[in-house]
Amino acid sequence: MALSFAIELEQEDDGRWIAEVPDLPGVLAYGATERAAIAAAEALALRVLADRIETGEAEASLSITFAPVAA
């Protein structure tokens, strides 16, 4: 099973970037740059997916990709 997740990016008033994976509730991360926010969101998403695999909520054989979405 292949999964692909969109990452939404937005820049806050203070200059920080926020990246969110809407299909995975709670996967939201900040970064000083777009790339840092994306990397943090991807890492958090992988932790969430790993937890789902461990608890049997997801198939064990997954192919996962991430794609930034233009704001």
C-alpha positions in Angstrom: 0.0 0.0 0.0 1.4 3.4 -1.0 0.6 6.5 1.0 1.3 10.1 -0.1 0.7 13.0 2.3 0.3 16.7 1.4 2.2 19.1 3.6 0.6 22.6 4.0 3.0 25.5 4.7 2.3 28.9 6.2 4.6 31.6 7.5 3.7 33.1 10.9 3.8 36.8 11.6 7.0 36.3 13.6 8.7 34.7 10.6 8.6 31.1 11.7 7.2 28.5 9.3 4.5 26.0 10.2 4.0 22.8 8.3 1.0 20.6 8.8 -0.1 17.2 7.4 -3.9 17.5 7.3 -4.5 13.8 6.8 -2.7 13.0 10.1 -4.4 14.9 13.0 -1.9 16.5 15.3 1.0 16.5 12.8 2.0 20.2 13.0 5.5 21.5 13.3 7.3 24.8 13.4 10.7 25.7 11.8 12.9 28.7 11.3 12.8 27.9 7.6 10.4 26.2 5.2 12.8 23.2 5.0 13.1 22.9 8.7 9.3 23.0 9.2 8.8 20.3 6.5 11.5 18.1 8.0 10.0 18.4 11.5 6.5 17.6 10.1 7.8 14.6 8.2 9.6 13.2 11.3 6.5 13.7 13.4 4.3 12.1 10.7 6.6 9.0 10.6 6.4 8.7 14.4 2.6 8.8 14.2 2.6 6.2 11.4 5.1 4.0 13.2 2.8 4.1 16.3 -0.2 3.1 14.1 1.8 0.2 12.6 2.9 -1.0 16.1 -0.7 -0.9 17.4 -2.1 -2.6 14.3 -4.0 0.5 13.1 -2.1 0.5 9.7 -0.8 -2.1 7.4 2.8 -3.1 8.1 4.1 -2.8 4.5 3.6 0.9 3.6 5.3 3.0 0.9 5.2 6.6 2.1 6.0 9.9 0.3 5.6 13.5 1.3 4.9 16.5 -1.1 4.9 20.1 -0.1 1.7 22.0 -1.2 2.1 25.5 -2.4 0.3 28.0 -0.1 
